[in-house]
Amino acid sequence: MSAEPRRPAPLRRVLANGAAVVVREAHTTPAVSLNLSLDAGSVCDPAGVPGVAHFLARVLDRGTGRRSADEIAETCDGGGVTLAVHATRHTLSLGCTCLAEDFAAMVDLLADVLRDPLCPEPEVETRRRQILTAIRQDDDSPAARAVERLHRLLYGDGHPYGRRVKGTAASVEGIDRRALLDFHRARAAPAALSVVVVGDVAADAAADAVAAAFEGWQAEAAPPPELTPPPAASGRRREAVPMPGKAQVDLAYGFAAVARTDPTYHAHVLLANVLGQYGMGGRVGRSVRERQGMAYYAFAGFEADRIPGPLVIRAGVNAANVDRAVASIDEVVAEMGAGGVTEGELEDSRRYLVGSLPRTLETNAGTAAFLQNAERFRLGLDYDRRLPDLLGAVTRDDVNAAARALLDPERAAVVIAGPVAARSNGLPTADGAEPADAGS
């Protein structure tokens, strides 16, 4: 089954300098989406200085050797283009959608932004204030605090997965223009770059335009950082993040699952969907929210990458219901770990995932993001066509084996954040200190 069987297969070309280009023609609308991805995410942040990659993403488009920030903004505004730049754990990316007639100009602009950022001092200071504001907002968010602390429990304080992509207020205060330019010099290189183009263009001509925009760029990237797998869970880890005055408690409950390249990846995707990734219809939603009426929201998510990624159950509950909510999740996890999923649950999950694929690919931007992910993990240019069969080949035994290996409440990491007393449910505080008695 294919989302769009009549579309031509994408073209893939590796440029002379090592950059990869993928182009897919889509002529339904006179528009083109560009997606540039650089292997320069927060895992590459210098030791002890989290937040550099994110900071660079915020100032990357604020001026180059050829264009001022105003000129970049005017070019984008004149074409009705919104330029998105952001950093994740593993990548720093740029993207936009433009009219087909503006494609060549936008390729040239994005290449300039990526290759030669100036990071002007006034822009650095402006973005620093904005990042600090965002960090303070995260500090005041029970949901953000719960997920952040969960990652630290799963991966350890010193692991790149255990720290914030944005960094800390202290680290951001210490990041200057030189640090941003040094990071760019060390990490921005053709061999670390993939460019995806989707839209109303001729594939060969589009690849030629990308090649011309990056011609002469011969930078060499520093070696990628070594990422250690998460430590094996030897027991249940639980913490509380008391945040008095908040309206609800946010709960994060999870495990380190498998890497994206693991042969059982698709079985874990289906498992997560049955658990609750596709919304309130999953087991967690039915148990915690619908049957017991305790949660404002409840769902599960699975994020796999170069190393085993987290499978996380999230819920928002009233503080009075924290113990019951955790117990309910424990029950769901124990039941799935021991008994697995039903055939009906597996088929519902499979239909949902296969049925959602055309929606993912219905826009040029969605297709570009999908192809960028396929390029990053070397999944093949036909991954969209093969995915339904890959999901279809996963058996109930495969999913149940994944459940048995992963889902054990006694190996879960659990964090609650919000208006709870530190010892209200027997959890230690997030800083590792012995919590005060709830009645004190």
C-alpha positions, -999 to 999 in steps of 0.1 A, spaced: 0 0 0 14 34 -10 4 69 0 8 82 -36 17 53 -59 18 75 -91 44 100 -78 79 95 -92 105 81 -69 127 106 -51 161 115 -66 191 112 -42 225 128 -50 256 131 -30 275 163 -39 312 164 -44 317 179 -10 298 151 7 264 168 13 233 146 5 204 160 -16 170 143 -19 144 157 -43 108 145 -47 87 161 -74 51 170 -65 33 191 -90 -1 195 -74 6 230 -62 31 256 -74 51 254 -42 83 239 -29 93 229 6 130 229 17 143 210 47 180 213 56 193 191 85 227 193 101 241 167 125 247 194 151 221 190 179 224 194 216 244 161 220 272 181 204 272 208 230 306 214 246 311 196 279 297 216 307 280 241 284 245 229 275 224 250 252 249 261 226 232 243 197 199 257 206 214 292 210 230 290 176 197 280 161 181 311 175 207 335 159 216 316 128 193 337 105 202 370 121 228 380 95 256 366 73 286 379 55 264 387 25 231 397 41 219 416 72 192 403 94 168 428 79 177 417 43 170 381 52 137 390 68 127 412 38 135 384 13 114 360 33 85 384 39 85 394 2 79 358 -8 55 351 20 80 327 35 84 318 72 119 305 79 120 279 107 153 272 125 155 249 155 177 225 173 168 190 187 190 166 206 206 154 173 200 180 146 200 217 138 176 223 110 163 250 87 131 248 67 106 268 47 79 265 20 80 290 -9 65 295 -44 82 275 -71 93 307 -87 112 317 -56 129 283 -51 163 292 -65 165 324 -44 155 306 -12 180 278 -18 207 305 -21 195 322 11 193 291 32 227 280 21 241 314 30 225 313 64 238 278 71 273 284 58 282 318 70 263 331 101 277 362 117 259 359 150 260 397 155 265 408 191 232 427 195 213 398 181 231 374 205 220 395 234 184 398 222 182 360 217 198 354 251 170 372 268 144 353 249 161 319 257 163 328 294 126 337 294 118 303 278 140 285 304 121 303 332 88 293 317 100 257 316 111 260 353 76 271 361 59 242 341 51 210 360 49 192 326 84 204 315 99 197 349 85 162 351 97 152 316 131 168 322 136 149 354 124 116 339 151 118 313 177 124 339 165 93 358 166 72 327 199 84 313 219 100 341 228 136 349 259 136 328 243 121 297 233 143 267 198 129 269 196 138 306 201 176 300 179 203 285 183 211 248 179 248 258 206 246 285 203 262 319 201 298 329 237 297 341 250 281 309 231 304 286 244 335 305 279 323 298 275 315 260 290 344 240 293 351 203 327 333 201 313 301 216 285 301 189 309 307 161 333 280 174 304 255 176 294 264 141 330 260 128 333 226 145 300 211 135 287 228 103 302 208 74 289 193 41 293 157 52 270 164 81 243 180 59 213 166 42 190 187 20 155 176 11 134 193 -16 97 185 -22 74 203 -47 69 218 -81 104 214 -94 123 192 -118 144 168 -97 177 172 -116 174 210 -118 166 212 -81 196 191 -72 217 213 -95 205 244 -77 214 230 -43 248 219 -56 254 255 -69 244 270 -36 269 249 -16 296 249 -42 330 256 -27 320 247 8 347 223 20 345 225 58 352 194 79 332 185 110 345 174 143 339 137 151 304 130 164 302 125 201 301 91 216 267 83 231 266 56 256 234 35 260 213 43 290 222 22 321 201 -9 327 173 -3 351 180 -23 382 149 -11 401 122 14 403 133 50 404 108 76 417 111 113 424 89 143 433 93 179 421 72 200 446 58 231 429 34 248 454 6 268 439 2 249 407 -33 238 396 -24 202 388 2 175 390 20 164 359 32 128 359 59 113 337 64 75 338 88 57 315 114 33 303 144 35 280 133 13 250 152 6 218 172 25 192 157 35 158 178 9 140 167 -19 163 150 -48 145 121 -46 170 115 -8 164 82 -13 146 70 -37 172 77 -10 198 59 16 178 28 -6 177 32 -13 214 33 24 223 2 30 202 -17 4 220 -5 18 253 -18 52 244 2 71 218 -27 77 195 -48 94 221 -74 87 248 -83 54 232 -52 36 244 -51 15 275 -36 43 297 -63 68 286 -91 43 291 -79 33 326 -67 66 341 -90 91 324 -122 74 310 -128 46 335 -115 63 367 -120 99 356 -87 110 372 -67 126 344 -70 158 325 -49 141 298 -32 108 295 -12 94 267 20 75 258 49 85 234 79 67 220 110 85 207 138 64 192 171 76 179 208 66 177 206 50 211 176 35 230 150 62 233 123 68 259 88 53 260 70 77 282 35 77 297 23 112 306 -7 123 326 -21 154 343 -41 148 374 -54 165 405 -29 164 434 -54 143 454 -54 116 428 -16 111 423 -13 78 442 -43 64 424 -31 75 390 4 60 395 -12 28 407 -35 27 377 -6 31 353 13 4 372 -16 -19 367 -18 -12 330 19 -16 325 20 -49 345 -9 -63 326 6 -55 292 40 -67 303 26 -101 314 -3 -106 290 7 -85 260 -18 -69 236 -49 -84 220 -53 -91 184 -79 -64 181 -57 -38 198 -29 -47 174 -51 -44 143 -66 -11 155 -31 3 161 -18 -10 127 -48 6 109 -43 39 127 -6 41 118 -11 30 81 -41 53 78 -22 83 92 6 79 67 -12 97 38 -21 125 61 16 128 70 25 130 33 -3 152 21 18 184 23 52 191 8 65 201 42 52 168 57 68 148 29 101 167 33 102 159 70 94 123 64 122 120 38 146 138 60 140 112 87 144 84 62 177 99 50 190 103 85 185 67 94 192 53 59 157 38 56 156 41 18 139 64 -7 109 40 -8 103 39 29 69 54 27 59 26 3 74 -1 25 62 11 58 27 -4 56 42 -38 49 68 -34 76 40 -27 101 19 -55 86 47 -80 91 48 -73 129 30 -102 147 12 -102 180 41 -124 193 66 -97 183 47 -69 201 42 -91 232 79 -100 233 86 -63 233 61 -58 261 76 -85 282 111 -71 277 102 -35 286 71 -32 306 78 -39 343 66 -14 369 95 -25 391 119 -11 365 100 21 357 111 56 363 84 78 378 83 116 384 55 138 397 57 176 395 32 200 409 14 209 441 25 179 461 43 176 494 77 160 490 67 129 509 30 128 500 34 97 479 67 83 493 88 99 466 122 115 472 127 150 460 143 157 426 175 171 441 182 138 458 179 152 493 157 135 519 123 153 517 108 170 546 79 153 563 46 162 545 32 174 578 60 198 587 
